Amino acid sequence: MTPQREAMHMIAPPPVTSRNDLADAALDAINRAQAVIEFGLDGRILHANQNFLDALGYELHEVVGQPHAMFCEP
């Protein structure tokens, strides 16, 4: 590395983006753009984002812990 390049890195280090940062950014983008609901292995609702709740007219406390069947027609 040349002395000029070393000095440049001392003034402004290159941005470091970890895989976790990239994954977090991708999940944030999905949550802003899509209605998302998360289920446990038993089919019960673990979480729903605000887009999902707004689309269906629920509050989070009304859906967490409920079975997925609450969104299925009989």
C-alpha positions as CSV (number, residue, x, y, z in Angstrom):
1,M,0.0,0.0,0.0
2,T,1.4,3.4,-0.9
3,P,1.9,6.1,1.7
4,Q,-0.9,8.2,0.1
5,R,-3.4,5.3,0.2
6,E,-2.4,4.6,3.9
7,A,-3.0,8.3,4.7
8,M,-6.3,8.2,3.0
9,H,-7.4,5.2,5.0
10,M,-6.3,6.9,8.2
11,I,-8.5,9.9,7.3
12,A,-11.6,8.0,6.1
13,P,-11.6,4.3,6.6
14,P,-13.4,2.3,4.0
15,P,-17.0,1.3,5.0
16,V,-17.3,-2.1,6.5
17,T,-20.6,-3.9,6.0
18,S,-21.0,-7.3,7.7
19,R,-23.2,-10.0,6.5
20,N,-25.4,-9.4,9.5
21,D,-25.8,-5.7,8.5
22,L,-26.8,-6.7,5.0
23,A,-29.3,-9.2,6.3
24,D,-30.8,-6.7,8.7
25,A,-31.1,-4.2,5.9
26,A,-32.8,-6.7,3.7
27,L,-35.3,-7.7,6.4
28,D,-36.0,-4.0,7.1
29,A,-36.8,-3.5,3.4
30,I,-39.1,-6.5,3.4
31,N,-40.9,-5.3,6.5
32,R,-41.4,-1.8,5.0
33,A,-42.8,-3.2,1.7
34,Q,-44.7,-6.4,2.5
35,A,-47.2,-7.8,4.9
36,V,-45.3,-10.4,6.9
37,I,-46.5,-12.9,9.5
38,E,-44.4,-15.4,11.4
39,F,-45.6,-18.8,12.6
40,G,-44.1,-21.2,15.1
41,L,-43.7,-24.9,14.3
42,D,-47.1,-25.5,16.0
43,G,-48.8,-23.1,13.6
44,R,-49.4,-20.4,16.2
45,I,-48.6,-16.8,15.3
46,L,-45.4,-15.5,16.7
47,H,-45.3,-12.1,15.1
48,A,-46.9,-10.0,12.4
49,N,-45.6,-6.7,11.1
50,Q,-47.6,-3.5,11.0
51,N,-48.3,-3.8,7.2
52,F,-50.0,-7.2,7.9
53,L,-51.9,-5.9,10.8
54,D,-53.1,-2.8,8.9
55,A,-54.1,-4.9,5.9
56,L,-56.3,-7.2,8.0
57,G,-57.4,-4.7,10.7
58,Y,-55.9,-6.4,13.7
59,E,-53.7,-5.3,16.6
60,L,-50.6,-7.4,17.4
61,H,-52.0,-8.5,20.8
62,E,-55.1,-9.9,19.0
63,V,-53.1,-12.3,16.8
64,V,-50.0,-13.4,18.7
65,G,-50.5,-16.9,20.1
66,Q,-53.5,-17.6,17.8
67,P,-53.5,-20.6,15.4
68,H,-52.9,-19.9,11.7
69,A,-56.5,-21.2,11.1
70,M,-57.9,-17.8,12.1
71,F,-56.9,-16.6,8.6
72,C,-58.4,-19.6,6.8
73,E,-61.9,-19.8,5.5
74,P,-63.8,-22.9,6.8
